[in-house]
Amino acid sequence: MPNVESESVYFLNAGAAESEHERLNRQHRLFDDMMQNDLLPPHISSALSNSPTPPKIVEIATGTAIWLTEIAKTLPADAELVGLDYDTSKFPASLPSNITLRQANMYEPFPSDLHGKFDIVNVRLIIFALKEGQGTDLVRNLMTLLKPGGYIVWAETGPLVGSVEPPSLAWHQFQEVNWKFAKKVGRDLNLPIGMLYYIKEAGCVECDDKAYPGNSQLYTHNAKDWIARINFHVKAFAEQSLRGIISLGGVEGMTTQEEMDELVAAFKRDFVDRKVNYVFIRAWGRKPEA
Ligand SMILES: C[S@@+](CC[C@H](N)C(=O)[O-])C[C@H]1O[C@@H](n2cnc3c(N)ncnc32)[C@H](O)[C@@H]1O
């Protein structure tokens, strides 16, 4: 069995699991607001509610299972929900009885009892775990979990498709560190745009995607609260990313705790009430019936 941890380029699991757990749950609420509180593309939700059998959903790289916990509230009690992640340290202590969590590496064949079982495979925010050349094979692996006609839904954003206003030197420095690290470890830089291509290439049909402007909340009555939340989020995300990048050997200019502390301090100064402009993309496709 390969040593998954040592092969992985994923960097957001460094440090205390509890604070990463809280960060992911806060992040879910931001992304959910930004995506108009549609936990699934509306036409896929409708297909699920019109299905004659109880819904079966699996989430890959489930983290704290926050998405599963939220979607469970919208589904009948006989829905069956499964969450998989290679790192179990962020799994919550208690969950609704129809959610089961298990350890699984998404780059290896999934346990055979899960094959061909699900109406939906959901995956969100694995951008930092994907190496160049792995996208299409990953989707093929996810498709093994689907019933014929089932849907894959994949959502991503990333720092390289974001900008801040007014411009921030700390943000630019962070983007450079992140980009250098991606090049060093061979991370896939085609996400979030490339998901649709990978889903099509893997053989799905009825594929499409939708982009959600990450700053749409600025044009609602929530704008002030949104700015405070997104500034808090950016600081926490940058700190957790830098901690992880250093733990995996770092890149030129970002290898020591001192270098990290300096950039984190610059983030604290810069991110109080900045506008953060970015985009969140959700792509989907359907496993052919035949
Ligand atoms: C940014 S978190 C997102 C968690 C969750 N999907 C969400 O949106 O809240 C990414 C998750 O991917 C998991 N992960 C990374 N590499 C993985 C792999 N090879 N197999 C399974 N899970 C993986 C991490 O442990 C982490 O929980």
The ligand as a MOL file (V3000), in Angstrom:
LIG
                    3D

  0  0  0     0  0            999 V3000
M  V30 BEGIN CTAB
M  V30 COUNTS 27 29 0 0 0
M  V30 BEGIN ATOM
M  V30 1 C -10.0600 22.2000 1.5560 0
M  V30 2 S -10.6010 20.7090 2.2950 0 CHG=1
M  V30 3 C -12.2820 20.7070 1.7490 0
M  V30 4 C -13.1690 19.8500 2.6030 0
M  V30 5 C -14.6400 19.7940 2.1300 0
M  V30 6 N -14.7250 19.2280 0.8010 0
M  V30 7 C -15.2700 21.1670 2.1520 0
M  V30 8 O -15.5260 21.7340 1.0810 0
M  V30 9 O -15.5140 21.6780 3.2720 0 CHG=-1
M  V30 10 C -9.8740 19.4440 1.2850 0
M  V30 11 C -10.0150 18.0390 1.8520 0
M  V30 12 O -9.4210 17.1180 0.9200 0
M  V30 13 C -8.8550 16.0530 1.6620 0
M  V30 14 N -7.9280 15.3230 0.7850 0
M  V30 15 C -6.7600 15.7660 0.2780 0
M  V30 16 N -6.1760 14.8110 -0.4710 0
M  V30 17 C -7.0030 13.7320 -0.4490 0
M  V30 18 C -6.9540 12.4080 -1.0300 0
M  V30 19 N -5.9100 12.0390 -1.7760 0
M  V30 20 N -7.9830 11.5780 -0.8150 0
M  V30 21 C -9.0300 11.9560 -0.0350 0
M  V30 22 N -9.1260 13.1670 0.5640 0
M  V30 23 C -8.1260 14.0520 0.3490 0
M  V30 24 C -8.2070 16.7800 2.8370 0
M  V30 25 O -7.9060 15.9150 3.9260 0
M  V30 26 C -9.2790 17.8140 3.1630 0
M  V30 27 O -10.1830 17.3190 4.1190 0
M  V30 END ATOM
M  V30 BEGIN BOND
M  V30 1 1 1 2
M  V30 2 1 2 3
M  V30 3 1 2 10
M  V30 4 1 3 4
M  V30 5 1 4 5
M  V30 6 1 5 6
M  V30 7 1 5 7
M  V30 8 2 7 8
M  V30 9 1 7 9
M  V30 10 1 10 11
M  V30 11 1 11 12
M  V30 12 1 11 26
M  V30 13 1 12 13
M  V30 14 1 13 14
M  V30 15 1 13 24
M  V30 16 1 14 15
M  V30 17 1 14 23
M  V30 18 2 15 16
M  V30 19 1 16 17
M  V30 20 1 17 18
M  V30 21 2 17 23
M  V30 22 1 18 19
M  V30 23 2 18 20
M  V30 24 1 20 21
M  V30 25 2 21 22
M  V30 26 1 22 23
M  V30 27 1 24 25
M  V30 28 1 24 26
M  V30 29 1 26 27
M  V30 END BOND
M  V30 END CTAB
M  END
